[in-house]
């Protein structure tokens, strides 16, 4: 069952969710340093990971959070004019070759037509545009245990993802795993979260959540 906006907000407001949010935000920023004049769209639940639309480093950029109807939407950012919209990820309100970057989080694994979804967004990207998709790892703990948003939807293996992306016309540039700590709110695992992230990335780079 797809988590709705209430479930997602509750998770990312929890102690475990805040650690996950910081880790994933850092991952996005490592791959996509802030730049100006870009059209950036987040699909799913991405408001905790996208740059703030009116930040000085995003001058002349257009940033929008597209939240699927099955999930629900929230006003974002809270202290500024709204940059979120409730819509259909299979029928996005953008023109062909108009987007520079697209981030999908808590969306791809819930699609009943994943390859078609990729093909739709491929057409919306400018030449050289980039798509980043975060999905549950079928071999990881987060897809199997715990009451988190990553335990819902269809988890994927690396080989199945490569096949889907290649079939939709994408070139896979890089794959990165995160969330190596167990999906637990127990104080011990929360304290060990960052150490386990470092250890997992160094020793088991394909077994993240």
N, C-alpha and C positions, 0 to 999 in steps of 0.2 A: 504494500500500500504506500502510495506516495505521501511523504510528510507534507503537511500544509504549513502555511506561514506561521501559525501559532507554535507548532512543534519545532520548527526551525529556529525561531527566535528564542524559545525556551532553552533549546540545546546550546546555542551559541552564547547564552547568558549564564550558563552553568560554569563551574570551575573547569571542568574538562573542556567544554566548548570554547572557553576563552583561550586555553592553550592551543587547541586546534586552530582557532581563528588566527592567532599570531603566527603559527607555523605556516599555514597556507598563504597568508598575506605576504610573508617574507619570501615564499617561493615565487609568487607572482611578480614581486618587485625585482627578484634576482633575474628573472627571464625578461621582464619588461620594465626597464628603467623608465622613470617618468619622462614623457616627451610632450612637446607642444604641437598643436595643430593636427591632432589625431582624432579620428572618429572611433570610439571604443564602446562596445556593447557587452554587457553581462547578461547571460541567459540562465534562468533558474534562480538560485539564491546567491547573489554575488556582492551584495552591498557592503559586506564586511571586508571584501578583498579588492574592490575597485578603488582607484584614486578618487578623491573628492572632486566633484566637477569644477568647483570654483577655486581650487587651490592655485597659488601663483605659478607653480611648476606646470600646471595644465592649461596655461593661457592659450586661447584659440582652439582648444580641444572641445569635442562634443562627446559627452559621456552619458550613457543611458543604461538603466537596469531594466531589462525585459523580464517580467515575472509571469510564468505560465498561469493560465486561468485555473487549472486543476490545483495549483499551489496557493494562489492568492497573492496579493501585493500589499506593500506598505509604502508610506510616504518616505522618500529618501532624497537627500540627506535631511535629517530632522531640523537643523537650524538654518536651512537655506531653501531656495525654490526647488520644487519637486523635479527629480530626474528619473523617476521610476514610472513604468507603465504596465498595465495588465494586458497581456496579449497572448497570441498563439505562436509558439516557437516554430510551428510548421508553416505559418503564413505571416512571417515577420513584416513589419511596416517599413521596410527599407528598400532602396533601389539597388539594382545590380551594380557591383563594383563600387560600393560607397563606404565600406567599412575597412579600417586598418587592423583592428584587433577585436577578437571575440573570445570571451571567457565563458565556459559552461561549467556550472557547479550545481549538483543536485538536480540535474535535468536530463543528461544523456542516458543515464541508466534507467530512466523511467519512460523512455521513448519506445513505442511499439514498432517504429520504423526507423531504426538508427541510421542505416545507410542513406535513406531518403533525407533524413534530417541533416546529415553531413553534406549531401549534395546541394540542398537548399542554401546552406550557409556558405558553402564554397563559392556559389555564384554571387554572393553579396560582398565577398572580400575583394579588395583591390589587388592587382598583380603584386605579389610579394607580401600580401596580408597574412596575418597569423591567427591561428585558432589554438587556444589552450583548453583542454578538456580534463576535468578531474573526475575520475570514476572509481568505484570500489574495486579492489583487487580480489579476484576469485580465490587466490591463494593466501590472502591476508586474514587476520583475525577480525578486522572491522566489518567485513562482509558477512561474518558468521555469528558474532556474539555482540551482546550489549545493546542497550536501547539508544542507538544513535541513528542519525539520518543515513549513515553509510551502510546500515544493515537492511536497507530497503532497495527495491529495484533489482536490476540484473547486474551482477558483478561480471567483470571481464578478465580474460587473460591477456597478456601482452601480444601474443600471436593473433588472437581474434581482433584486437583493436587495430593492429597493423593492417590486417586484411580489410577491415571496414574503411579505414582511412585511405588506403591505396585505391580501393574500389570507388571511392567518391572523388578521386582526383587529387588528394592531398599528398604531399611529401612529408613523411614523419622525420622531424629534425632531431628530437630528443625525447627521452622518457625519463621521468624522475619519480621515485617513490618517497612517500612521507607517511607519518603516523605509524611508527614501529612499536610504540608502547601499547599495552592492552587497552581496549576501550572501556576503561574502568574509572570510576570516580573515587576509588579507595585512596586515602591519603598517601599510602606508600607509592602507588603507581603515579600519582600526580607529582610527587616530589621527584620521581625518577624520570619524568617525561622527557626532559631535554637531554639527559644523559643517554636514554634509550634511543632518541632520535639520532644522536651522533653515532652511537654504536651500530645501530641498524643500518644507517646509510653507508658506514664504512665496511661492514661485514656481510650484510644481507640486503644489497641494494634493490632487489626485486621482490622483497617480501613485505613491503609497507602496506598500510591499509588502503 
